[in-house]
Amino acid sequence: MFKKFAITTALALTMSAGAYAETPRQGGTIRFTAPYGSSFANLDIHTSNRAQDEIWAKAIHRSLYNWDANANKPVLELAKDVTVSGDGLVHTFKLRDDAYFHNGRKMTADDVIWSYTRLMDGSKAYPGARYVRLIKGAVDVEKGQAKEISGLKKIDDHTIEMTLTERVDPGFSFYPAMTSIYPADEATKDSFATKPIGLGPYKFVEYVPGSRLVAERWEKFYKPGKPHADRVTVSIMGEASARDVAFRNQEIDTSILGPTQYVAYKADPELSKGLLEVPEVYTRVMGMNPSFKPFADKRVRQAINYAIDADLIIKRLVKDKAYRATSWLPISSPAYDKDMKPYPYDPEKAKKLLAEAGYPDGFEFEWTATSNESWGIPIVEAVIPMLEKVGIKVKIKPVEGTVLSEVARSGNYQAFIWSNTSGPDPLTSLKCFHSATPQSACNYTQFKNAGFDKLLDEAAATDDQAKKIDNLKKANAILREEVPMWWFNYNKAVMAYQPWVKGLQPNATELAIQNYEDMWVDASSPAAK
Amino acid sequence: MLSFIVRRLLQTLPIIMAVAALIFVMFSVIPGTFASSMSDDGRSVLDAEVMARMNKEFGLEDPVYVRFGKYAAQLASLDLGTSFRTRQPVASVIAERLWPTAQLAFASMLFAIVVGVPLGFIAAMRPGSWVDTVSMVGAVSGLSLPKFWLGLMLMYLFALVLGWLPSFGYGGGNPRYLILPSIALGVAPLALLARTTRAAVLDIMHADFVRTARSKGMSESKVVRWHLTRNALVIILTTIGLQFGTVIGQAVVIEKLFSWPGLGSLLVDSVTLRDIPVVQGTILVIVLLFLLINILVDALCAIIDPRIKYT
């Protein structure tokens, strides 16, 4: 497993490094696609946390941090330097003095403070509030008890002091596009919602709702020589088959592939040369509700993990576009334990465990699932005969994605199957299983384990990175043992790219989100001019 | 005629009100909210506090009757509300999608009329001939073809194999981008128009007044022009009217497939994301368009056929 990951990552990095080995060509258009179904929410990225929206936002906006796909960690973006106090709570950022908004105005500390204060407007319910809440005094603003975030202080025009409420790396909170820095005055105007102004490598040109967004090179972008391409177009293409035709017809430069297309592209001698495969931070699981009596017993949950031949399903149905899961943390997580083994397929052991738990004849449960081909009803249908072998019967409850998230949060289920983000920060991700985390947040299976809590609390408190990682690995091992979920797989994201596209990054947080300034197209692109 | 149009317009009011109430009830009982849709991709965890604030901001925490009261009051003042998703007035969200949908609907109906009506005429003039057989087999096939599949096949043939046309997108209104989606959308009404025209012409061909005209020595071209065409046109126009409305409704699939920025894709996105004000507004606009087109068709029928009297 780890070998497979290492090879994939090495290939991705080699490809990425290979691209940089060539001299980037200036000019042309990057024709990108936003593959996740719906149209963009709107052009105010503060209002959306969806990956689909972050795809366009990455061209126009920038946040305090950015995700470095090659290093697999957040790095400073709008700040040149940060110093951290001894207690790890006060971060002093030296902001860039060469970052200009698309209206030509230089970014200052006021813009950062204004943007974070806006996100905490309690009457607006901005999704990014969950990140800014990390700053001392932000909650007071959200509750309307203060107008300014007390933990944010402007030292001078390009220096800002941020006091946090806990010792964590703020990079994980302040890299998503939903925490983008806006120009303080301009963003209050009505026109901002239709003509966004940002600090990104491309400035907004046109948006045709439901169809595409066009942006052109921002000449005053702060990274010398970047961006390389003159324009970026992001076409909204939710239909995989339509994307397939457009990609083969060379109308688009990239396409995110599903399992069926992955097989077809791998088999094609030409198309197979342009595949970027990345183990993303998504874990596909079946959550088991402990309020449903059989699932309250650990032996039953373990029996389910033994009774399902996950490898077979990954091979036959998911077409190897996934990695077998061992526990919650994915392969690309820094706290992933490469020596951890997945539950083997062992129906006899499953039967034994069920008998010990008082269910020798099995039981029946309702499994809530969407129609998703990789983690929905098709998978459940493949699992049903496996569970029947050990006496467990399944009734499928089909729902939409929107309903599934509500069902998981409310606990109104016996079992559900979903794909959840399990990174990039292992501590944040594992906190979803901390007993203090409510079900309505992300502790969907109401997991409670004192030993797990202690390991996590210690990991959060320590400065010793090795100890932190060790604790997180141990906590992840507890999850494997306690199995609040059936550990199914980790997503292998696959992007097909045209031979003229260079500089793609193996972004494990979401492959469809790219730093466009690092990309370029060579002269063979149909949109090279 | 004017009083007829005014009366018909007034008649649309209770229909619109009934549709509005029906949509409200439907989206009040189905599970899922805009806030829950924000994390349906499993990528971002939206905390409960933000979700509660969102529900409050959008008035979703109010009892159903309060929400209905607000909704009815808004409608009465011709206000469609504010989109949860874009945070813009629904009317402006719909307005920017109306023209692409109108382009697609007109183009597909133009294709259907230009091909379907002559095909039906030719088939009727030579019943039982190979032309009749082939065109009617084609018509039945056209009615049976799933639009999604047909759209994909058109993309494959005309974009990928022949390289004549772009496979997707709006192209800033460039007509080349309109061809494939309008054919994909226009095939079903084409088939129906061809069959309806054939049936209508065949029926009229055996009518007494046609036989009388022929026995009086009227030339065949004059019979076709004065009697067959004018009489068949009433039925054809009625079908066109009905199909026009249907095409707008059925554009949902085609717009998503071709990344066409019209009302159909807006509706699908809004349902998926539970942007209820936009769903309600879009459906109301589609229903209103359907009703208006049919009033127009009724008026045209009365002009073409003086025997039709609207009282």
Interface residues (C-beta under 8 A of the other chain):
Chain A: Y36 G37 S38 S39 A41 N42 D44 T47 S48 N49 R50 A51 Q52 G122 S123 K124 A125 Y126 P127 A129 R130 P176 A193 V208 P209 G210 S211 R212 S235 I236 M237 G238 E239 S241 A242 V245 A246 R248 N249 E251 Y282 V399 E400 G401 T402 V403 L404 S405 E406 V407 R409 W418 S419 N420 T421 C432 P438 S440 A441 C442 E510
Chain B: P31 G32 T33 A35 S36 S37 M38 S39 D40 D41 G42 R43 S44 V45 L46 D47 A48 E49 V50 M51 R53 M54 K56 E57 R85 T86 R87 Q88 V93 E96 R97 G151 L152 M155 Y156 A159 L160 G163 P166 S167 F168 G169 Y170 G172 E255 K256 L257 F258 S259 W260 P261 G262 S265 L266 V268 D269 T272 L273 R274
